[in-house]
């Protein structure tokens, strides 16, 4: 990478040292790093002991068949017991586990004692439907308590779940059910989305026509909309679960028993079924959740806004928080239903203490205006988390100022479906925060940034992010495809896990993520990060959101093309578009250097995003290169590309 590229993010010089009062009382203290450094495996042993094991392990890590790891070899435990029953046994059965907030405004609070009965009933019902330890169960549900209960019920009986995000199509669902040979599908009639009931069961009905492995479909009634019914296959949750025995004796399973498969898109071909197992996964999910969010289960109200269809929902709604005995909020709907203050209203209502959300959401809130969160009391918030993509410094500062009352520490957490749990993040109360940087590996985690020749880069330089040591919650493989696992993650650099992300070390050795390496552009032989240019654009007061792609260019190899959404209050009208575009191009040139100046800036009203909120740059690249726009089926809103093209023609 060139010096120009690397120096951009270093422009961000604001520093936020921990508040001394917070630091003094913080759960994680600086010694945690030293402990992990002194003896990494002993450190992980200690973290694993925070769980309840039926049989103690005999070996912490077996790496003899690398890259296929086994953690806590010989240990046995029940994951659901750890997430539910043990809190009841410890006398905390009356503590609320879940405060459910439905989109239409219906609510349900479920204590740990109630959750124990609900999960036991669901476990007994699944056994009654023929599910056995070692089987797979597909879950296709909205964000309702039954989603959490279903996952835990599977874990309780030793069956692996495969949660498929409710926004995926019937075909996507079918291919995932088929790949995992799921025996049962758990779904609902529908869920509420933007004020309306939206159907789920029709997609299941269409999918299971071609999935011979599926014997039963278990259906939760959520919206009471009409559903087609197949008597030989479909059963209502309220028939078979509600009537099931509410006591179930959990059995201990091997630490390496599969806990779940979660599909994630690769660069090519069919989605990869990322496999996670039990003991190591739960150890790291719980450890990271406790320390990164400074969790006090006896008084905190934690809220992660992810959907359980994504890994963030698995590790930071279900397994981490519940293993730690947390009280949390789960919300079914979208942030703008029925109004744009819904998130802040929920925080005010439940006095939420930790909020974990995504940069794309934060930028959306910025776009909606500061006056919306200002109408609510957000003073209960004490830690703010970010995940999913690099957070640009402007969004970071906005998050801190307008949501965190200018004092809550922000944890920018880097990890992946594959890593299972957080790997890189500041620790609240310990780390002096740098807006835009995920900064340091958590205690117990080994990372580095290497160049093409696998040499660690010096501070001030960039390269590829790698993980240098196996970690407890690492993926154990790709379901049914061991070769693809080795090829995808372990072949690029011998003995190192290749994450697919570009990163740089700053002068202090702190890590700045630069986006997927596939998003790195090469302009006139200079490497430029899309993230970096987006960050520069968003730092302009008129810009709410930006997406940058490298479009092929005869002269320079690639050229920078930017798509921007202007802020509502920017006072922009069509007649000024030329002036605004010139202003933004010059702004980027000023922030990063003339090399990064976009060849084109296109003002748009929407950006194409996947249902998990990631911008699909590939589609924007098609527009920038005047090609027919490619496959839009994974977009949250497939009409966005038409609007963008129409808007550009008109403009
Ligand atoms: C990106 C989501 C920068 C990264 C948990 C990674 C991030 C991919 C961050 C994984 C962050 C996630 N800063 N980039 N804090 N968090 N990413 O599997 O490119 O949906 O490889 O897991 O998201 O996405 P996934």
Boltz pocket constraint, residues with backbone or C-beta under 6 A from the ligand:
constraints:
  - pocket:
      binder: B
      contacts: [[A, 264], [A, 311], [A, 312], [A, 386], [A, 387], [A, 388], [A, 389], [A, 390], [A, 391], [A, 412], [A, 413], [A, 414], [A, 415], [A, 416], [A, 417], [A, 418], [A, 424], [A, 438], [A, 499], [A, 500], [A, 501], [A, 513], [A, 515], [A, 516]]
      max_distance: 6.0
